[in-house]
Every structure is written in C-alpha cells, then in structure tokens.
Amino acid sequence: MGTRAIRRDTNGQYRVNYYFRDQHGQKRRGRKWFRTLHLAETFFADRLREFEAGQKIGTRERETLTVKQFLDGHYFPWATKARRGWEREMRFLRLVERRWGSRRLCDISYFDIEKWRLEFKETACAASIRKYLAWLRAMFRFAHTGTKDEDGHIVGGGFIGDDPMSKIKSPSVKFPTRPPTILAPEEIAQIKPDGTRGTDIALFALYSGMRKGEILRVRYSDIDLVAGVVRIPISKNNEPRIVPLTPELSAIIDRQPRDGSDYVFSWKGKPIKNCRTSFRLALKRAGITRRVRLHDFRHTFGSYLAMNGVDIDERMTLMGHKTYEAARIYTHYYTKKLSETMTLLTKAYDGVKRKTKGQFKGSGVILAG
C-alpha cells in the first residue's frame, strides 16, 4: 500500500489512498477523506484486508447491493438535499428503479445503458435524452467516485469499480437562436444619464456597438484623444480595431470615477467582470419592462446604421465583422419602420383602386380580390 497511504491535508482532513478490485478483478486505486485519524485508519484497514483477500468492490455488502437498495439507502437521501430540480430527477430515477431495481449495481454495464439510450431515441427528443443521461451520469458518478457535500467532505464513492457512463455520449442539440431585440426610438430616449454605472455601460454599448467584453476591458491607455478613437487591442476575432470617439462616448468616460485603475469601468481598482445586476436596474429605471440584453444594444446599433443607409462595408468596419454573412445578422429593421412601409403600400393599392373605379368590371373584381 505504501508508507504514505494516510496523509493529512492542509485543510485538516485525512486522505486515504487505497487499492481495491473492481467487478472484473482488476486492480484499481481509490481515495477518500475523513475528519479524524481513527476513521481513516479503520477504513484503510478494512480496504487492506479486502484487497489482500481478493474481494471485489470493497466489502461484500457493497458488492451485493442492488440498484433499488443503492437508490433508497444512499443516493436519494443525499440528492434530496443537494440536487436542484429534484422532483423531475426523482420521477426519472423511479423508472431506473423499475428497470434495474433487482439487479446488482455493479452489474450495470455500458451495454445496458446504451440499449436504453437507443430506446429513448424512439420516444424522446435529443434535449430530453441529454437530460436523462445527465441524471444517470450524476447517479453513477456518486456511486463510483463520490462527490463533495456542503462542508467539503466526500460523500458516496466505492460502490462500483468502473463508471459505465464514461463512454456514453450525449446527443448534440442545436437550440434555435433567439431573435434579436431592437430598441424603439422611444425606449432609447428613456435611457438618460443618471450617474449610475449600469446606465453608462448601456449607453456606451448603444453609441459604440461594442461587445460586453470589449466595453469592460476598455482602458484609459486605449483612448487616443488626438486621433479621436478608442482602440480595441483584441476583439472577438483576435484582431485589433478602432471605434470613433464620439462626444457621447467622451462624456460617458469623463463621468467615470478614477480609483487608481487603468480600466474605465472598474470597482476598487479592479476591472468589472459582470454587470448583469446593474444593467437590469438601469433598464428598470428607464421604464423598459420587456426582456432586453446588453448585446441587444449592439443589435440596435447595427440595425439603425442599416436603416439610415450606411454602407455594409462601413458597418463591418464599425462593428468589427470579417464576413458579409456576419454583418447581415445585425441588419434587422425596426418593426415600426416595416409597419410604416406597409402603410404606404396600402395607400398605393387604394390609389390604384380609385383610379380604376368605373372601368370594365373585370379589373374591379381583380383589384378587390
């Protein structure tokens, strides 16, 4: 076993390195933590005795453990406290218990799970199959290596030698892309400078079209007042680009408090990593109740450029796109603009109807239809 089979870690727990034999008789290595030295020595002595006797999976009790006994006696008591969304997972594991409840846990193999996965394909979609396999993976991980509880102690582990889920692949799922949200002119007018960081970040995205990561990484050293630009050393495409420094952006930069950091948007000398809460509060203060992301301000920037006739090459330069396909994604016209266009088209139809009124009946029937 080695002289360092039991070792005390820096957190005060005793780590036990031990060997055991899996259900195939192969030599495996395990590790477990205990609070006291007495528990660690007792556990190590039991594992040493089992290994020298050639027993599989540790103790004889764990070797004969059925799936139902494992779920009711070990996994369910832990998962009800530690797992989120436990109700749905419980319903699925009841199906597991109905299918494999009387079988030994160590006898469940890769082929059993793969056979069930192929049956899922006939009745469930790919997203549901991914969820089912994730629940199975969590259950067998608890049985194989265990997991940490709230206090950082290892719970479970040692029930099986090999994890049958290690070679199971979940199906890939392509979720539909969410259509972009374009802010209306009335909503843009409601976002006014109020001295808060969330509002300033929103306005910065609206007037620059920069991404969230690019905004939070803007440094004072990247601002060139002589050339009137904001330099972005590394963009999403791993290429540098520049953004014109408009008076609105200059006013936002001047409003930021200096706390000794080179970053424009910082907190206690460190760059801000997440602005989700402050951004939501800024939308609430502006009276915008619908779901709007910070990236939708970039969509708004690109769409308003297109609506005002800006050339696609100029839009690609301002937004940092490398292909025309990427630039066309942001060309989403505002719905009200489309409604106005349809209104003009309806008026044109009505004018044609009035001009053709009183002529031969066939044209009137066609236009009326």
N, C-alpha and C positions, 0 to 999 in steps of 0.2 A: 504493500500500500504506500510505502514511502514514509519518511520521517516528518513530513510537513502535511500530513493528512488533515490535521486540525490546526487552523490558524485564526488568530484574532485580527479582524479588520479594523480600519481606522474609526468606523462608526461604533465599535464596541461589541459587535456581533461575532460569533464564532462560525467560521466557514469550514465545512466538512467536505473533503474531496474523497470520493469512494468509487469503487467499481461494482458493477452488477452484470448479470447476464439477462439478455432480452429473451423474448419468446422463442427465438431460434437458437439460443445457447451461445450467442456471440457476446464477447466481452465489450462492455460499454462503460463509460465514465460519467459519473453524476456529481452534483454539487448542491449543497443545501446549507442554510444559515439557521443558527439558533441563538437565543438570548443568553443562555447560561452554558457554562462549560460542562456541567453534568449531563444536560440533554444532548449536547454534541457528542460526548464520549459514549453515551448509551446508544445513540443512533449509529455511530461508527462501529461499535462492537457488534451490533445486530447485522449490519451490512457485511462486515468482515466474515462473520460466521456463515451467512447465506452464500457469499461468494465462494468460500472455500468448500462448502458442501455441494456446490454446483446448482443451487436453486435458481430459478428464473424469475425475473421481475422483482427481485427482493423477497418479501415474505410470501408465504404460501397463501395468506389471506388475500393479498392483492392479486396474486396470480389467478385465483378462482373468482374474482369479483366480476359480477355481471354488469351489463350496461345499466339496468334498472337500479341495482344497488349503488353503482357509482353516481348516477344522477341524483337519486333521492338522498343518499348519505353524504355526498361530498360536493358535487357541483351545484345543485340547487341552493343549498344553504349559503354558499359563497356568492353565487351570481345574483340572488335576490337583493343583496346589499350593495354589490359592486358594479353590476352591469346596468347600463341605461337602456330604456325601452325594453324592460324585461318581459312585459306581457306578451309581445309578439314572439320573442325568442322562446318563451315558455311553451306557447302553442306549437311551435315547430319541434321543440325537443320532445314534446309528447308524441309526435309522430316518430321521432327517433326511438323512443322507448317502445312504441308499438311495433316497430320493425325489428329492432335488435335487442329488445329488453332482456330476453332469456339467454342471449349469447354472452360469452365472456368478453370483457372489454379488450383484452389483449389479442383476441382472435379477429377483431375487425380489421380488415386489410384494405389496401389501396383498391383492389378489385371490387370489393363490396361498395365502397363509396363511388367509384367510377360507374358501376352499374346503376346506382341510384341517380347519379347525375344525368345519365342518358335517359332515364325515365322522366326526369324533370323537364327535359327538352320538349317532351310531347305535351305537357300541360302548363308550363310556366314560361314567362318571357326571360330574356337574358338578365335583366336587372333583378328579378326575383331570385334567379339561380345564384347570382353573385351574393345576395343577402343570405340565402340558405347555406352556401359554402362558407361564408364568413362566420356564421354561428357554429357550424361544425368545426371550423378551424380553431375557434376560441375554446370549444369544449375539449378537443384533443390536445391543444397546447397546455391547457390546465392539467390534463392527465399526464402529459409527457414531461414537461419542464417546470410546470407550475407558474405562478405569477405573483406579483407583489401586492400586498394589501395596503391600507392607508398608512400604516406605520412603517412600511418598507420591508416587511418580513415576507419570506417566500411562503406561499400557500399552494398546496397541491404538489404535483410532480411525483414521479416514480411509479405511477400506476401502469404505464406501458413503456416498452423499451424503444420502439420506433414510432414516429409520428406518421400515420397513414395519409395525412393531408399534405405531406411535404412535396409530393409530386402532382397533386391535383391543381389544375389551372382553372381559374375563373374565366368565364366568357367575357369578351370585351363588349362594352356598351357605349354606343355613341348617343349621348343625350342631345336633344335639339337645342340649338343655340337660341338664347333669349334675344328677341328683337330689341334693338337699341331704343332708348328713350330720348327723345329730343325735347328740350325745354322750349316752351312757348315764349314769345316776347313778353307777355305779362308776367310770367314766372321769373324771367331774367331781371325784369325791373324790380321785383320784390326783394332780390338779393342785394342788400345795401351794406356798405362797410359799417360795422358796429364795434370794431376793435377786438373782436374775438378771433382766435387762430383758425377755427373751423371755417368761418366765413371767408377769411383771407385766402385759405387754401382753395376753397371752392371758386372764388373769383380768379385766382391765379390760373387754375385749370381752364376756366372759361375764356380768359383773354390770351392764353398761350397755347392751348391744345396739347399741353404736355401730359405725360402719363403720371400716375400717382408716385411711382418710384423715382421718376425724374424730378418731380417737384420737391419731394422730401430730401433729395440729395443735392439740391442747389446750394452752392457755396458763394460767399461774397467774392472769392477769388475768381469765380467763373463769370462774374458780371463785368463786361467791358463797357464802361461809360463812354469812352472815346468813339468806339465803333457803334455803340448803341445796340448791343446784342447780349444775349445770355448764352454762354457756351455750355453745351452738354458733352462732357468728355466721352461718356459711354452710354449709348442708348440701348434699346431692346435688341437692335440689330448689331450690337457690338461695334458701332461706328459713331464717330463724333458728329454733331450737328449743331446748328445755331438757331436761336429763336429771337426775333426782333424785340428789343426792349421798348415797349410802348409806354406812354405816360401812366396808363392804368397799372402796369406791372411795376413801374418805378415807385408809384405811390404805395403799393402793397409792400414792397421791400423796405421802404422807409419807415413803415408803421411797425415793423417787427422789432421787439426789444433785443438789444445786444447783451448777451450773457457770457461773453468771452469765447463763444464758439464761432467757427468759420461758417457754419451752416445757417442759412436764412431762417429756416423753421427748426428751432431747437428747443430743448427743455433742460434746464440746469446744465448747460454746456454740452449736452449730447444731442445727436440728431433724433428727430421723432421717427419712430418705426411704424406707428399705427395711428391713424386719425379718424377711425370709424365713428367713435362716440361724438367727438367734437363736430364732425361733418353732419351727423344726424341732428344734433342740436341746432346747427346753423340752418338746416332745412326747416326745422320746426319753427324757428324764429321768423323765417321768411314766409311762413304760411304754406309751404309746399307739402302736401299730405300724401301724395302718391309716391310709389317706390322709385327712387332715383339714386343711382350710384355715382361715385365720383368719376368713374370712367365715362358716364353718360355726358358729362360736361365736355369731354373730348369729342364724343359723337356730335354734340351740339356745335362745337367749334368747326368741325369739318363739314357738317351739313349746311351751316349758314354761309360758309365760304362758297360752297357749290351753288346755293340759292342765289347768291349775289354775283354769279358769273365768273368766279375766279377760275383760272385755267387749271387743269388737273395736274400739270407739271409743277405749278406753283404750290398747289395743295400738297403734293408729295414732298416738296422741299420743306414746307412749314411743319408738316406732321411727321416727317422722318420715315416715309414709306419708300421701299425699294422697288415694288412692283405695282403695276396699274391695278391688278386684282385687289391688292390690299387697300389701295386708295379708294376704290369703288365701294368698299364695305361701308365707309363713312359717308357716302353720298345718299343720305336718307332725307328726303324732303319733308318739311313740316306738314302735318295733316291739314292744317288750316289753309296752307297755300294750295294744296290739291283741291280742297273744297271750293276755294275761290276760282280756280281754273275750271272746275266742273260747272260752277255757276255761269261763267262766261260762255261755256259751251252750250248750256241750256238756253241762254238768251239768244245765241246764234241760231239754234234749232227753231226757237219761237219766231225769230225774224223770217226764216225761210218759210215757215207755215203761213205767216201773214201775207207774204208776197205771192204765194201760190194759191191763196184762197180765191175761189170763184172761177178757177180754170177747170179743166176737164176733171171728172170725178176720180179717175184712176190715181192721179198724183196726190189728191187729198187723202185717199184711203191709205196709200203707201206711207205718207208722212205721218198720218195719225197713228198708224201701226208702229 
